[in-house]
Amino acid sequence: MKWDEIKQTADCRCCKGTGKTYDHREIGRTVKDARKAAGLKLWEVHRGSGYSISYICDLEQGRKPWSSEPYEKIMGAILRLIKSGPFAYRRYNSPEQDEVTQGADQGDDA
């Protein structure tokens, strides 16, 4: 789903309920469901989108408001990781494995 397709369904607190705004919790649930359905961890989406793990978590929980930029980047990262194949996204190592992989890569060049 693209950002333009998301409906404004929540009552706006700024205009005392006379208008509609985005339901940030619902958008967060949708993104989290997509990430989990793809079998991706937060750190993998972090690596693919450039946003911090804590910021992605806050967005998914509805603690931060969504806008088109983070939505497109995060959903784009999820889609790219899915399209790259079931094991291709594993090339992004977990933070604990970074040092081990970097050391192994340097040894291959010699």
MARGU-967618 format. One record per residue (C-alpha): residue number from 1; residue in three letters; x, y, z. Coordinates in nm, 3 decimals. Layout:
BEGIN
NODE  NUM  Ala  X  Y  Z
...
This chain:
BEGIN
NODE  1  Met  0.000  0.000  0.000
NODE  2  Lys  0.128  0.345  -0.086
NODE  3  Trp  0.106  0.646  0.144
NODE  4  Asp  -0.147  0.816  -0.086
NODE  5  Glu  -0.380  0.516  -0.048
NODE  6  Ile  -0.397  0.539  0.333
NODE  7  Lys  -0.728  0.681  0.448
NODE  8  Gln  -0.755  0.945  0.719
NODE  9  Thr  -0.992  0.774  0.961
NODE  10  Ala  -0.904  0.897  1.309
NODE  11  Asp  -1.070  1.203  1.461
NODE  12  Cys  -0.835  1.499  1.459
NODE  13  Arg  -0.760  1.629  1.808
NODE  14  Cys  -0.631  1.959  1.673
NODE  15  Cys  -0.966  2.059  1.523
NODE  16  Lys  -1.168  1.899  1.804
NODE  17  Gly  -1.301  1.613  1.593
NODE  18  Thr  -1.434  1.813  1.301
NODE  19  Gly  -1.177  1.669  1.061
NODE  20  Lys  -0.992  1.344  1.004
NODE  21  Thr  -0.626  1.253  1.036
NODE  22  Tyr  -0.413  0.941  1.003
NODE  23  Asp  -0.449  0.664  1.260
NODE  24  His  -0.079  0.631  1.341
NODE  25  Arg  -0.130  0.318  1.551
NODE  26  Glu  -0.312  0.144  1.268
NODE  27  Ile  -0.041  0.238  1.018
NODE  28  Gly  0.221  0.110  1.263
NODE  29  Arg  0.035  -0.220  1.305
NODE  30  Thr  0.017  -0.259  0.927
NODE  31  Val  0.390  -0.200  0.885
NODE  32  Lys  0.479  -0.428  1.177
NODE  33  Asp  0.254  -0.703  1.038
NODE  34  Ala  0.422  -0.671  0.697
NODE  35  Arg  0.769  -0.688  0.855
NODE  36  Lys  0.682  -0.989  1.068
NODE  37  Ala  0.509  -1.168  0.779
NODE  38  Ala  0.833  -1.127  0.583
NODE  39  Gly  1.028  -1.274  0.876
NODE  40  Leu  1.234  -0.959  0.918
NODE  41  Lys  1.380  -0.824  1.239
NODE  42  Leu  1.390  -0.455  1.330
NODE  43  Trp  1.766  -0.438  1.274
NODE  44  Glu  1.722  -0.566  0.917
NODE  45  Val  1.469  -0.294  0.837
NODE  46  His  1.699  -0.043  1.010
NODE  47  Arg  1.983  -0.141  0.779
NODE  48  Gly  1.761  -0.121  0.473
NODE  49  Ser  1.585  0.206  0.556
NODE  50  Gly  1.848  0.409  0.738
NODE  51  Tyr  1.620  0.482  1.036
NODE  52  Ser  1.723  0.388  1.389
NODE  53  Ile  1.577  0.077  1.548
NODE  54  Ser  1.419  0.283  1.827
NODE  55  Tyr  1.254  0.521  1.577
NODE  56  Ile  1.112  0.229  1.374
NODE  57  Cys  0.984  0.070  1.695
NODE  58  Asp  0.820  0.399  1.804
NODE  59  Leu  0.653  0.430  1.463
NODE  60  Glu  0.528  0.071  1.474
NODE  61  Gln  0.384  0.124  1.823
NODE  62  Gly  0.215  0.451  1.724
NODE  63  Arg  0.428  0.657  1.963
NODE  64  Lys  0.561  0.872  1.677
NODE  65  Pro  0.348  1.014  1.395
NODE  66  Trp  0.384  0.867  1.048
NODE  67  Ser  0.444  1.075  0.738
NODE  68  Ser  0.506  0.981  0.378
NODE  69  Glu  0.888  0.979  0.399
NODE  70  Pro  0.943  0.719  0.673
NODE  71  Tyr  0.650  0.512  0.549
NODE  72  Glu  0.788  0.493  0.194
NODE  73  Lys  1.145  0.424  0.311
NODE  74  Ile  1.050  0.155  0.561
NODE  75  Met  0.799  -0.021  0.337
NODE  76  Gly  1.045  0.011  0.048
NODE  77  Ala  1.315  -0.155  0.259
NODE  78  Ile  1.080  -0.437  0.352
NODE  79  Leu  0.984  -0.494  -0.012
NODE  80  Arg  1.348  -0.483  -0.128
NODE  81  Leu  1.448  -0.736  0.136
NODE  82  Ile  1.160  -0.965  0.037
NODE  83  Lys  1.241  -0.939  -0.335
NODE  84  Ser  1.609  -1.009  -0.281
NODE  85  Gly  1.524  -1.368  -0.190
NODE  86  Pro  1.471  -1.573  0.123
NODE  87  Phe  1.836  -1.573  0.230
NODE  88  Ala  1.975  -1.273  0.043
NODE  89  Tyr  1.868  -1.026  0.310
NODE  90  Arg  2.073  -1.224  0.562
NODE  91  Arg  2.378  -1.058  0.406
NODE  92  Tyr  2.296  -0.779  0.648
NODE  93  Asn  2.458  -0.923  0.957
NODE  94  Ser  2.321  -0.875  1.302
NODE  95  Pro  2.503  -0.604  1.497
NODE  96  Glu  2.682  -0.873  1.702
NODE  97  Gln  2.827  -1.031  1.386
NODE  98  Asp  2.962  -0.710  1.228
NODE  99  Glu  3.314  -0.742  1.370
NODE  100  Val  3.343  -1.111  1.279
NODE  101  Thr  3.230  -1.052  0.920
NODE  102  Gln  3.456  -0.750  0.871
NODE  103  Gly  3.754  -0.953  0.986
NODE  104  Ala  3.664  -1.236  0.750
NODE  105  Asp  3.624  -0.997  0.457
NODE  106  Gln  3.970  -0.849  0.515
NODE  107  Gly  4.125  -1.194  0.516
NODE  108  Asp  3.978  -1.276  0.174
NODE  109  Asp  4.157  -0.985  0.007
NODE  110  Ala  4.502  -1.098  0.105
